[in-house]
Amino acid sequence: MAATYRSVEEFLAAQPPGRREEIEALRQIVLGAHSGLTEHIKWNSPSYVWNGTDRVTVNAHGRGVRLILHLGTGTPEDKAAAPTFDGDPSALLTWHSNIRASLSVADLADILAKRDQIRDVVRRWLDTAN
């Protein structure tokens, strides 16, 4: 049975060293995207709240680490509909529905190389989710 984490610190402490470094790097990028973000555990992963709604979640379950950009649980999801978000000029996002996308990274070097693009797409995502 998978562990249930009560805090981000507990989640991070349970990660293997390489994965923890990747998560920490993504965490700093996301938190640097907007000063008003708050961080907590939701869906057993670090999640970032903007204006009272979870908007970005780290997914480190299984293989690899990725960010999930979403509109929280209060917005109906249509997997057949096209997204309306146009703030991803670097094409980092893979869309899964009209309100949910993932941003996958290969490793820490990939995160560091794309740091500015990741921060910018997260910032644009949060700006459009106001």
CNS distance restraints for C-alpha pairs under 8 A (distance, minus, plus):
assign (resid   4 and name CA) (resid  44 and name CA) 6.18 0.50 0.50
assign (resid   5 and name CA) (resid  10 and name CA) 5.98 0.50 0.50
assign (resid   5 and name CA) (resid  11 and name CA) 5.54 0.50 0.50
assign (resid   5 and name CA) (resid  41 and name CA) 7.15 0.50 0.50
assign (resid   5 and name CA) (resid  44 and name CA) 5.87 0.50 0.50
assign (resid   5 and name CA) (resid  45 and name CA) 7.66 0.50 0.50
assign (resid   6 and name CA) (resid  10 and name CA) 6.63 0.50 0.50
assign (resid   6 and name CA) (resid  11 and name CA) 7.66 0.50 0.50
assign (resid   6 and name CA) (resid  41 and name CA) 6.60 0.50 0.50
assign (resid   7 and name CA) (resid  11 and name CA) 6.30 0.50 0.50
assign (resid   7 and name CA) (resid  40 and name CA) 6.58 0.50 0.50
assign (resid   7 and name CA) (resid  41 and name CA) 5.80 0.50 0.50
assign (resid   8 and name CA) (resid  12 and name CA) 6.11 0.50 0.50
assign (resid   8 and name CA) (resid  39 and name CA) 7.78 0.50 0.50
assign (resid   8 and name CA) (resid  40 and name CA) 6.20 0.50 0.50
assign (resid   8 and name CA) (resid  41 and name CA) 5.97 0.50 0.50
assign (resid   8 and name CA) (resid  45 and name CA) 7.53 0.50 0.50
assign (resid   8 and name CA) (resid  46 and name CA) 5.83 0.50 0.50
assign (resid   9 and name CA) (resid  13 and name CA) 6.09 0.50 0.50
assign (resid  10 and name CA) (resid  14 and name CA) 6.43 0.50 0.50
assign (resid  11 and name CA) (resid  15 and name CA) 6.82 0.50 0.50
assign (resid  11 and name CA) (resid  45 and name CA) 7.12 0.50 0.50
assign (resid  11 and name CA) (resid  46 and name CA) 7.70 0.50 0.50
assign (resid  12 and name CA) (resid  20 and name CA) 6.07 0.50 0.50
assign (resid  12 and name CA) (resid  23 and name CA) 7.88 0.50 0.50
assign (resid  13 and name CA) (resid  20 and name CA) 7.88 0.50 0.50
assign (resid  15 and name CA) (resid  19 and name CA) 6.18 0.50 0.50
assign (resid  15 and name CA) (resid  20 and name CA) 5.29 0.50 0.50
assign (resid  16 and name CA) (resid  20 and name CA) 5.93 0.50 0.50
assign (resid  17 and name CA) (resid  21 and name CA) 6.29 0.50 0.50
assign (resid  18 and name CA) (resid  22 and name CA) 6.54 0.50 0.50
assign (resid  19 and name CA) (resid  23 and name CA) 6.20 0.50 0.50
assign (resid  19 and name CA) (resid  60 and name CA) 7.93 0.50 0.50
assign (resid  19 and name CA) (resid  64 and name CA) 7.93 0.50 0.50
assign (resid  19 and name CA) (resid  65 and name CA) 7.47 0.50 0.50
assign (resid  20 and name CA) (resid  24 and name CA) 5.99 0.50 0.50
assign (resid  21 and name CA) (resid  25 and name CA) 6.14 0.50 0.50
assign (resid  21 and name CA) (resid 108 and name CA) 7.03 0.50 0.50
assign (resid  22 and name CA) (resid  26 and name CA) 6.28 0.50 0.50
assign (resid  22 and name CA) (resid  65 and name CA) 7.27 0.50 0.50
assign (resid  22 and name CA) (resid 107 and name CA) 6.68 0.50 0.50
assign (resid  22 and name CA) (resid 108 and name CA) 5.13 0.50 0.50
assign (resid  22 and name CA) (resid 111 and name CA) 7.33 0.50 0.50
assign (resid  23 and name CA) (resid  27 and name CA) 5.91 0.50 0.50
assign (resid  23 and name CA) (resid  58 and name CA) 7.51 0.50 0.50
assign (resid  23 and name CA) (resid  60 and name CA) 7.79 0.50 0.50
assign (resid  23 and name CA) (resid  65 and name CA) 7.14 0.50 0.50
assign (resid  24 and name CA) (resid  28 and name CA) 6.21 0.50 0.50
assign (resid  25 and name CA) (resid  29 and name CA) 6.35 0.50 0.50
assign (resid  25 and name CA) (resid 108 and name CA) 7.51 0.50 0.50
assign (resid  25 and name CA) (resid 111 and name CA) 7.18 0.50 0.50
assign (resid  25 and name CA) (resid 112 and name CA) 7.66 0.50 0.50
assign (resid  26 and name CA) (resid  30 and name CA) 6.09 0.50 0.50
assign (resid  26 and name CA) (resid  67 and name CA) 7.99 0.50 0.50
assign (resid  26 and name CA) (resid 111 and name CA) 7.16 0.50 0.50
assign (resid  27 and name CA) (resid  31 and name CA) 6.05 0.50 0.50
assign (resid  28 and name CA) (resid  32 and name CA) 5.95 0.50 0.50
assign (resid  29 and name CA) (resid  33 and name CA) 6.35 0.50 0.50
assign (resid  29 and name CA) (resid 115 and name CA) 6.72 0.50 0.50
assign (resid  29 and name CA) (resid 118 and name CA) 7.24 0.50 0.50
assign (resid  29 and name CA) (resid 119 and name CA) 5.56 0.50 0.50
assign (resid  30 and name CA) (resid  34 and name CA) 7.60 0.50 0.50
assign (resid  30 and name CA) (resid 119 and name CA) 6.20 0.50 0.50
assign (resid  30 and name CA) (resid 122 and name CA) 6.69 0.50 0.50
assign (resid  31 and name CA) (resid  35 and name CA) 6.94 0.50 0.50
assign (resid  31 and name CA) (resid  37 and name CA) 6.39 0.50 0.50
assign (resid  31 and name CA) (resid  38 and name CA) 7.95 0.50 0.50
assign (resid  32 and name CA) (resid 119 and name CA) 7.18 0.50 0.50
assign (resid  33 and name CA) (resid 119 and name CA) 5.34 0.50 0.50
assign (resid  33 and name CA) (resid 120 and name CA) 7.01 0.50 0.50
assign (resid  33 and name CA) (resid 122 and name CA) 6.35 0.50 0.50
assign (resid  33 and name CA) (resid 123 and name CA) 5.03 0.50 0.50
assign (resid  34 and name CA) (resid 123 and name CA) 6.47 0.50 0.50
assign (resid  36 and name CA) (resid  50 and name CA) 6.79 0.50 0.50
assign (resid  36 and name CA) (resid  51 and name CA) 7.98 0.50 0.50
assign (resid  37 and name CA) (resid  48 and name CA) 6.12 0.50 0.50
assign (resid  37 and name CA) (resid  49 and name CA) 5.57 0.50 0.50
assign (resid  37 and name CA) (resid  50 and name CA) 5.32 0.50 0.50
assign (resid  38 and name CA) (resid  48 and name CA) 5.55 0.50 0.50
assign (resid  38 and name CA) (resid  49 and name CA) 5.17 0.50 0.50
assign (resid  38 and name CA) (resid  50 and name CA) 7.00 0.50 0.50
assign (resid  39 and name CA) (resid  46 and name CA) 6.62 0.50 0.50
assign (resid  39 and name CA) (resid  47 and name CA) 5.70 0.50 0.50
assign (resid  39 and name CA) (resid  48 and name CA) 4.66 0.50 0.50
assign (resid  39 and name CA) (resid  49 and name CA) 6.32 0.50 0.50
assign (resid  40 and name CA) (resid  46 and name CA) 5.67 0.50 0.50
assign (resid  40 and name CA) (resid  47 and name CA) 5.53 0.50 0.50
assign (resid  40 and name CA) (resid  48 and name CA) 6.62 0.50 0.50
assign (resid  40 and name CA) (resid  49 and name CA) 7.92 0.50 0.50
assign (resid  41 and name CA) (resid  45 and name CA) 5.21 0.50 0.50
assign (resid  41 and name CA) (resid  46 and name CA) 4.71 0.50 0.50
assign (resid  41 and name CA) (resid  47 and name CA) 5.71 0.50 0.50
assign (resid  42 and name CA) (resid  46 and name CA) 6.38 0.50 0.50
assign (resid  42 and name CA) (resid  47 and name CA) 5.72 0.50 0.50
assign (resid  42 and name CA) (resid  57 and name CA) 7.96 0.50 0.50
assign (resid  45 and name CA) (resid  57 and name CA) 6.83 0.50 0.50
assign (resid  45 and name CA) (resid  58 and name CA) 6.02 0.50 0.50
assign (resid  45 and name CA) (resid  59 and name CA) 6.48 0.50 0.50
assign (resid  45 and name CA) (resid  60 and name CA) 7.61 0.50 0.50
assign (resid  46 and name CA) (resid  57 and name CA) 5.89 0.50 0.50
assign (resid  46 and name CA) (resid  58 and name CA) 5.52 0.50 0.50
assign (resid  46 and name CA) (resid  59 and name CA) 7.99 0.50 0.50
assign (resid  47 and name CA) (resid  54 and name CA) 6.43 0.50 0.50
assign (resid  47 and name CA) (resid  55 and name CA) 7.54 0.50 0.50
assign (resid  47 and name CA) (resid  56 and name CA) 5.75 0.50 0.50
assign (resid  47 and name CA) (resid  57 and name CA) 4.13 0.50 0.50
assign (resid  47 and name CA) (resid  58 and name CA) 6.25 0.50 0.50
assign (resid  48 and name CA) (resid  54 and name CA) 5.53 0.50 0.50
assign (resid  48 and name CA) (resid  55 and name CA) 6.04 0.50 0.50
assign (resid  48 and name CA) (resid  56 and name CA) 5.16 0.50 0.50
assign (resid  48 and name CA) (resid  57 and name CA) 6.14 0.50 0.50
assign (resid  49 and name CA) (resid  53 and name CA) 5.12 0.50 0.50
assign (resid  49 and name CA) (resid  54 and name CA) 4.21 0.50 0.50
assign (resid  49 and name CA) (resid  55 and name CA) 5.84 0.50 0.50
assign (resid  49 and name CA) (resid  56 and name CA) 7.26 0.50 0.50
assign (resid  50 and name CA) (resid  54 and name CA) 6.30 0.50 0.50
assign (resid  50 and name CA) (resid  55 and name CA) 6.33 0.50 0.50
assign (resid  50 and name CA) (resid 126 and name CA) 7.02 0.50 0.50
assign (resid  51 and name CA) (resid 130 and name CA) 7.12 0.50 0.50
assign (resid  53 and name CA) (resid  71 and name CA) 7.48 0.50 0.50
assign (resid  53 and name CA) (resid  72 and name CA) 6.03 0.50 0.50
assign (resid  54 and name CA) (resid  70 and name CA) 7.66 0.50 0.50
assign (resid  54 and name CA) (resid  71 and name CA) 6.94 0.50 0.50
assign (resid  54 and name CA) (resid  72 and name CA) 5.15 0.50 0.50
assign (resid  55 and name CA) (resid  69 and name CA) 5.88 0.50 0.50
assign (resid  55 and name CA) (resid  70 and name CA) 5.08 0.50 0.50
assign (resid  55 and name CA) (resid  71 and name CA) 5.29 0.50 0.50
assign (resid  55 and name CA) (resid  72 and name CA) 5.79 0.50 0.50
assign (resid  55 and name CA) (resid 126 and name CA) 7.23 0.50 0.50
assign (resid  56 and name CA) (resid  67 and name CA) 6.69 0.50 0.50
assign (resid  56 and name CA) (resid  68 and name CA) 5.56 0.50 0.50
assign (resid  56 and name CA) (resid  69 and name CA) 4.64 0.50 0.50
assign (resid  56 and name CA) (resid  70 and name CA) 6.15 0.50 0.50
assign (resid  57 and name CA) (resid  67 and name CA) 5.72 0.50 0.50
assign (resid  57 and name CA) (resid  68 and name CA) 5.08 0.50 0.50
assign (resid  57 and name CA) (resid  69 and name CA) 6.67 0.50 0.50
assign (resid  58 and name CA) (resid  65 and name CA) 7.25 0.50 0.50
assign (resid  58 and name CA) (resid  66 and name CA) 5.98 0.50 0.50
assign (resid  58 and name CA) (resid  67 and name CA) 4.70 0.50 0.50
assign (resid  58 and name CA) (resid  68 and name CA) 6.23 0.50 0.50
assign (resid  59 and name CA) (resid  65 and name CA) 5.83 0.50 0.50
assign (resid  59 and name CA) (resid  66 and name CA) 5.27 0.50 0.50
assign (resid  59 and name CA) (resid  67 and name CA) 5.96 0.50 0.50
assign (resid  59 and name CA) (resid  68 and name CA) 6.79 0.50 0.50
assign (resid  60 and name CA) (resid  64 and name CA) 6.19 0.50 0.50
assign (resid  60 and name CA) (resid  65 and name CA) 4.53 0.50 0.50
assign (resid  60 and name CA) (resid  66 and name CA) 6.52 0.50 0.50
assign (resid  61 and name CA) (resid  65 and name CA) 7.49 0.50 0.50
assign (resid  64 and name CA) (resid 104 and name CA) 7.70 0.50 0.50
assign (resid  64 and name CA) (resid 105 and name CA) 7.34 0.50 0.50
assign (resid  64 and name CA) (resid 106 and name CA) 7.07 0.50 0.50
assign (resid  64 and name CA) (resid 107 and name CA) 7.87 0.50 0.50
assign (resid  65 and name CA) (resid 104 and name CA) 6.46 0.50 0.50
assign (resid  65 and name CA) (resid 105 and name CA) 6.37 0.50 0.50
assign (resid  65 and name CA) (resid 106 and name CA) 7.82 0.50 0.50
assign (resid  66 and name CA) (resid 102 and name CA) 6.48 0.50 0.50
assign (resid  66 and name CA) (resid 103 and name CA) 5.39 0.50 0.50
assign (resid  66 and name CA) (resid 104 and name CA) 4.36 0.50 0.50
assign (resid  66 and name CA) (resid 105 and name CA) 6.08 0.50 0.50
assign (resid  67 and name CA) (resid 102 and name CA) 5.58 0.50 0.50
assign (resid  67 and name CA) (resid 103 and name CA) 5.04 0.50 0.50
assign (resid  67 and name CA) (resid 104 and name CA) 6.58 0.50 0.50
assign (resid  68 and name CA) (resid 100 and name CA) 6.97 0.50 0.50
assign (resid  68 and name CA) (resid 101 and name CA) 5.78 0.50 0.50
assign (resid  68 and name CA) (resid 102 and name CA) 4.48 0.50 0.50
assign (resid  68 and name CA) (resid 103 and name CA) 6.40 0.50 0.50
assign (resid  69 and name CA) (resid  99 and name CA) 7.96 0.50 0.50
assign (resid  69 and name CA) (resid 100 and name CA) 5.64 0.50 0.50
assign (resid  69 and name CA) (resid 101 and name CA) 5.26 0.50 0.50
assign (resid  69 and name CA) (resid 102 and name CA) 6.11 0.50 0.50
assign (resid  69 and name CA) (resid 103 and name CA) 7.79 0.50 0.50
assign (resid  69 and name CA) (resid 122 and name CA) 7.77 0.50 0.50
assign (resid  69 and name CA) (resid 125 and name CA) 7.51 0.50 0.50
assign (resid  70 and name CA) (resid  99 and name CA) 5.47 0.50 0.50
assign (resid  70 and name CA) (resid 100 and name CA) 4.37 0.50 0.50
assign (resid  70 and name CA) (resid 101 and name CA) 6.54 0.50 0.50
assign (resid  71 and name CA) (resid  75 and name CA) 6.26 0.50 0.50
assign (resid  71 and name CA) (resid  99 and name CA) 5.84 0.50 0.50
assign (resid  71 and name CA) (resid 100 and name CA) 6.99 0.50 0.50
assign (resid  71 and name CA) (resid 129 and name CA) 7.18 0.50 0.50
assign (resid  75 and name CA) (resid  99 and name CA) 7.84 0.50 0.50
assign (resid  77 and name CA) (resid  97 and name CA) 6.50 0.50 0.50
assign (resid  77 and name CA) (resid  98 and name CA) 6.45 0.50 0.50
assign (resid  77 and name CA) (resid  99 and name CA) 6.08 0.50 0.50
assign (resid  77 and name CA) (resid 100 and name CA) 7.93 0.50 0.50
assign (resid  78 and name CA) (resid  97 and name CA) 5.63 0.50 0.50
assign (resid  78 and name CA) (resid  98 and name CA) 5.76 0.50 0.50
assign (resid  78 and name CA) (resid  99 and name CA) 7.58 0.50 0.50
assign (resid  79 and name CA) (resid  96 and name CA) 6.27 0.50 0.50
assign (resid  79 and name CA) (resid  97 and name CA) 3.96 0.50 0.50
assign (resid  79 and name CA) (resid  98 and name CA) 6.30 0.50 0.50
assign (resid  80 and name CA) (resid  97 and name CA) 6.46 0.50 0.50
assign (resid  80 and name CA) (resid  98 and name CA) 7.55 0.50 0.50
assign (resid  81 and name CA) (resid  97 and name CA) 6.27 0.50 0.50
assign (resid  81 and name CA) (resid  98 and name CA) 5.28 0.50 0.50
assign (resid  82 and name CA) (resid  97 and name CA) 6.80 0.50 0.50
assign (resid  82 and name CA) (resid  98 and name CA) 5.20 0.50 0.50
assign (resid  83 and name CA) (resid  95 and name CA) 7.34 0.50 0.50
assign (resid  83 and name CA) (resid  97 and name CA) 6.69 0.50 0.50
assign (resid  83 and name CA) (resid  98 and name CA) 4.04 0.50 0.50
assign (resid  83 and name CA) (resid  99 and name CA) 6.49 0.50 0.50
assign (resid  84 and name CA) (resid  98 and name CA) 7.02 0.50 0.50
assign (resid  85 and name CA) (resid 125 and name CA) 7.56 0.50 0.50
assign (resid  85 and name CA) (resid 128 and name CA) 7.78 0.50 0.50
assign (resid  87 and name CA) (resid 121 and name CA) 6.06 0.50 0.50
assign (resid  87 and name CA) (resid 124 and name CA) 5.67 0.50 0.50
assign (resid  87 and name CA) (resid 125 and name CA) 6.91 0.50 0.50
assign (resid  88 and name CA) (resid  92 and name CA) 6.60 0.50 0.50
assign (resid  88 and name CA) (resid  93 and name CA) 7.03 0.50 0.50
assign (resid  88 and name CA) (resid 121 and name CA) 5.59 0.50 0.50
assign (resid  90 and name CA) (resid 117 and name CA) 6.87 0.50 0.50
assign (resid  92 and name CA) (resid 103 and name CA) 5.85 0.50 0.50
assign (resid  92 and name CA) (resid 104 and name CA) 7.69 0.50 0.50
assign (resid  92 and name CA) (resid 118 and name CA) 7.71 0.50 0.50
assign (resid  93 and name CA) (resid 101 and name CA) 5.91 0.50 0.50
assign (resid  93 and name CA) (resid 102 and name CA) 5.54 0.50 0.50
assign (resid  93 and name CA) (resid 103 and name CA) 4.90 0.50 0.50
assign (resid  93 and name CA) (resid 104 and name CA) 7.73 0.50 0.50
assign (resid  94 and name CA) (resid 101 and name CA) 5.34 0.50 0.50
assign (resid  94 and name CA) (resid 102 and name CA) 5.26 0.50 0.50
assign (resid  94 and name CA) (resid 103 and name CA) 6.44 0.50 0.50
assign (resid  95 and name CA) (resid 100 and name CA) 6.19 0.50 0.50
assign (resid  95 and name CA) (resid 101 and name CA) 4.22 0.50 0.50
assign (resid  95 and name CA) (resid 102 and name CA) 6.53 0.50 0.50
assign (resid  96 and name CA) (resid 100 and name CA) 5.65 0.50 0.50
assign (resid  96 and name CA) (resid 101 and name CA) 5.48 0.50 0.50
assign (resid  96 and name CA) (resid 102 and name CA) 7.62 0.50 0.50
assign (resid  97 and name CA) (resid 101 and name CA) 7.03 0.50 0.50
assign (resid 105 and name CA) (resid 110 and name CA) 6.11 0.50 0.50
assign (resid 105 and name CA) (resid 111 and name CA) 6.22 0.50 0.50
assign (resid 106 and name CA) (resid 110 and name CA) 5.78 0.50 0.50
assign (resid 106 and name CA) (resid 111 and name CA) 7.62 0.50 0.50
assign (resid 107 and name CA) (resid 111 and name CA) 6.42 0.50 0.50
assign (resid 108 and name CA) (resid 112 and name CA) 6.18 0.50 0.50
assign (resid 109 and name CA) (resid 113 and name CA) 6.06 0.50 0.50
assign (resid 110 and name CA) (resid 114 and name CA) 6.15 0.50 0.50
assign (resid 111 and name CA) (resid 115 and name CA) 5.68 0.50 0.50
assign (resid 114 and name CA) (resid 118 and name CA) 5.96 0.50 0.50
assign (resid 115 and name CA) (resid 119 and name CA) 6.14 0.50 0.50
assign (resid 116 and name CA) (resid 120 and name CA) 6.08 0.50 0.50
assign (resid 117 and name CA) (resid 121 and name CA) 6.16 0.50 0.50
assign (resid 118 and name CA) (resid 122 and name CA) 6.18 0.50 0.50
assign (resid 119 and name CA) (resid 123 and name CA) 6.06 0.50 0.50
assign (resid 120 and name CA) (resid 124 and name CA) 6.11 0.50 0.50
assign (resid 121 and name CA) (resid 125 and name CA) 6.01 0.50 0.50
assign (resid 122 and name CA) (resid 126 and name CA) 6.20 0.50 0.50
assign (resid 123 and name CA) (resid 127 and name CA) 6.11 0.50 0.50
assign (resid 124 and name CA) (resid 128 and name CA) 6.19 0.50 0.50
assign (resid 125 and name CA) (resid 129 and name CA) 6.24 0.50 0.50
assign (resid 126 and name CA) (resid 130 and name CA) 6.65 0.50 0.50
